[in-house]
Amino acid sequence: MIALLPAHTRRIARSVLACCVILVGGVGALVLTLGEAQRLDTAVDSAVQAWVGQHERALTLVAGLGEKVDVAAAVVVLVGLCLARRRLNGAVLAAVAIPAAPALTEYVLKPLFTRHQPYGAYPSGHTTAAFAVATVVAVLVATPADRISARWRMAIALAALLAAAAVGVAVIGLGLHTLVDAVGGAGVGTGVALSAALLLDLPIALRLLTLVAGAGRELLRRLRGERVQHERPGFTRAAAADLPGANRRDSRDEHVGKD
């Protein structure tokens, strides 16, 4: 089974993951504890809201990309595409990492970094989910594919990350979250997806998934074989009469009998 991350990208992935951990854990705890985020939040949030705040309908549509229904649909599509291309590790990555990231935000980090503000909390759940989906897409297209050129793979990854960033801007523009919330969500979503990809690329994980994939293919072969046997019962005289050439043999036998 081919690894999710090419060998030359794993060091980069580890570095990005380390930055995400520092951002979400260290910087997030420091900023929220000391309350120094208020000044930065106020300046940036006001500028973003003045820039895009008048487009409330468009912002709502973009922010909706981080809703549970949209994220679940993305998971189903990615899992289906990976299974169609026989990339079991990619399907597992999408099915596990994308739901795990917002769950970590909602049930662990938000209670830990609760902020007393009118809307939202640190980190943003919408931004977390959006960046988890985008990072999974970037990981899936990182491996060279026969039908997709390197230029197109880079374009797909960039488009996914830009869409996730747009979700972060949208929740700020709507006043649902602050800059720190959105940045923290980006760190959580990216970090969870990269952590899952690196774990799935471990030799023991690859061996296990290879065994599972082999067992699945063998099961499908047996099921197809049984289906074929059920659809092709033993030949009867009536069934044999329908075969090509059977009528010609019967007519010859009749002529022989008459002679």
N, C-alpha and C positions, 0 to 999 in steps of 0.2 A: 504493500500500500504506500502511495506517495505521500510524503509529509505535507502538512498544510503550508508551512513556511519554508521557502528555499533556505539552504544553509547560510547563504551570505546575508540574509535578512534577519536572522534570529538575534544577532547581537543588537541590531537596531531595535527590534521588538523588545528586548530586555531593557534597553536604555529608556525607551518610551514608557514602559511599564514602571520603571523606577521613578521617572518624573511624575507619573500619575499618582503613585503612592505618596510621594512627598507633597504634591499639590493638595490631594484630598485629605490626607491625614495630618501632615505637619503644618502646612500653610493654612489649611482650613481650620484646624484647631486653634492655631495661634491667632489668626485674624478674628475668628469668632469670639475667642475668649477675651481679647483685648478691645474688641469693638472698633478696631481700626478700619474695618471694611465700610463703615457708614459713609465716610467722606468720599471714597472711591466709588461706592455704589451710587451715591447721590449725583455725582458729576456725570458718570457714564450713563446711568439709567435715564437721567433727564435729557441727555443728548440723543439717545436712541429713541426715546418716546417722542421727542420733537421731530426727529427725522422720519420715523415710520408710523407714529401713533395715529395719524389720520386714516391709515389703511386698515381699519380694525377688522373688516371682513376677511381680507387677505391674510392678515396675521393669524386670525382664528383658524383658517384652513391650514396654514403652515404648522402652527402649533399642534393641530390635530394629528400630525404625523407621529407625534409621540404618545398618542392615546393608546389604550390597551388593544382596541379592536384593530387599529392600523398596524400596530406592532405584531399582533398575533397573525395577521394576514401576511406580513413580511416573513415571519417564521415559517409559515406553511409553504410559501412560494420558494424560499431558499432551501428548505428541507426537500421539497419535491424535485427541484432542479439538481440538487446534489445526488439524490438517489437515482435520478434518471441517468446521471453521468457516472454512477457507481462510485461515488466519493462518500463512503460511509462516515469517515472522520469529519467531513464538511457538514454532513447532515447532523451529526452529534453536536458539533460546534454551534450551529444555528439553533438547535433545539434546546441546548443547555445554557449557553452564554447569554443569549438575548433576554430570556425571561429572568435569569439570575441577576443581571445588572440592576434593573429597576426594583427587584425584590430586596436586594442589598440596600438600595437607597431608602426605600419606604420603611423597612422593618428594622434596620440596624443604624444607618447613618443619620437619618432624619431625627429619630429619638435622641441620638447621641449629640448632634449638633443643632439642637432646637434653637431657633432664633425668634425673638419676640417682635414680629412685624405683622402688618395687616394681612399680607398674602404670602403663601408659600413658606418654604423652609429650605435649609441647605442640606443636601444639594437638590437641584431640580430633577424631578422624576421624568418629565418629558425629555429634557436634554440627555439624561442618562440613557433612556431607551433609544433615542435617535442615534446617539454615538455608538451604542452597542451594535445596532443594526449596521451602521456605516462601517465600523471596524471589521465586523464579520464579513461584509461584502469585500472590503479591501484585502482581507486575508485570503478569501476564496479566489480572488482574481490574481493573487500574487504568484501562484504556480503557473508556469507557462502552459498554454493550451494550444492544441493544434489549430482550432478554428478561430481563435481570437489573437490578434497581434498584440505586441507589447504596448503599442500606442493606445489601442482601444482598452486594454486592461487598465492602464494608468488613467484614462479618461473616466472609466466606470468608477474606479476607486475615488478619484477626485470629486466626481459628481455626488457620490454618496456622502462624502465628508462635508461638502458644501451644503447639501440638504440638511444634514445634522446641525451644522452651524446656523443655518437659517431658522431652525426650530429654537435654538438658544436665543437668537435675536428676537424671534416672535414672542416668546414668553416674557422677555424684558419689555418689549414694546407694548404688550398688553397689561403690564404691571403685575403679572402673576409671580414673577421672580426677579431677583436682582442680578447684577453681573456676577457676583461671587457665587450665587446659586447656580447659574448657568455654567460657569467655568468648572465648578465642582462636579456638576453632572457629566460634563464632557470627560473629566478625568476618570470618574467611576465607570462610565460606559466603555471607554477605551481600555481602561485597565483590566476590567473583567474579561472582555473579549480576548485581549492579548494573553492573559493568564491561562484561559481555557485553551487557546491555540497552542501555547508552549507546552502545556500539560499533555495535550493530545499528540504532540510530536515526540514525546518521550518514547524510547524503544519499546518499553513494556506495553505502553498504550497502543502503539502501532501493531505489535504482535497480537494483542488481544483483539483489536478491531479486525485484523486480517483473518483471525480464526472465526470471528462472528460473521464476517462477510462470506467466508467460504461455506460455513454452515447454512447461511441463508440461501446461497446459490444452490447448494445441494438439495435443500428442502424444496425450492422452486422446481428443480429438475424432476424430483420425485412426484410432486403434485401434477406437473405437466404430463409426466409419463402415465400416471393413473388416469388422468383425464382423457388422454389419447386412447387408452385401452377401453375405457367406458364408451367412447364415441365410435370405436371400431370393434364391434362384437364379432364372434366367429362367423365365417361365411356359411350361409344356408343355401339350399337349392334355389330358393326364390331370389336371394341376393346375388347368387352367381349368374342367374339368368339376365341380370341387368348389366353385366360386364360387357365391354366391347368385344365383338366376335362371337359371343355366345349364341346369338340367333343364327349366325352363319353355320356354326357347328351343328345346331339342331336341324337346320334344313338339309345339311349333308346326310345326317343320320336318317332323315325321312326318305331321301332319295335311295339310299342304300337298302332300306327296308322294302321299298317298292320293287327294286331290281331283284 
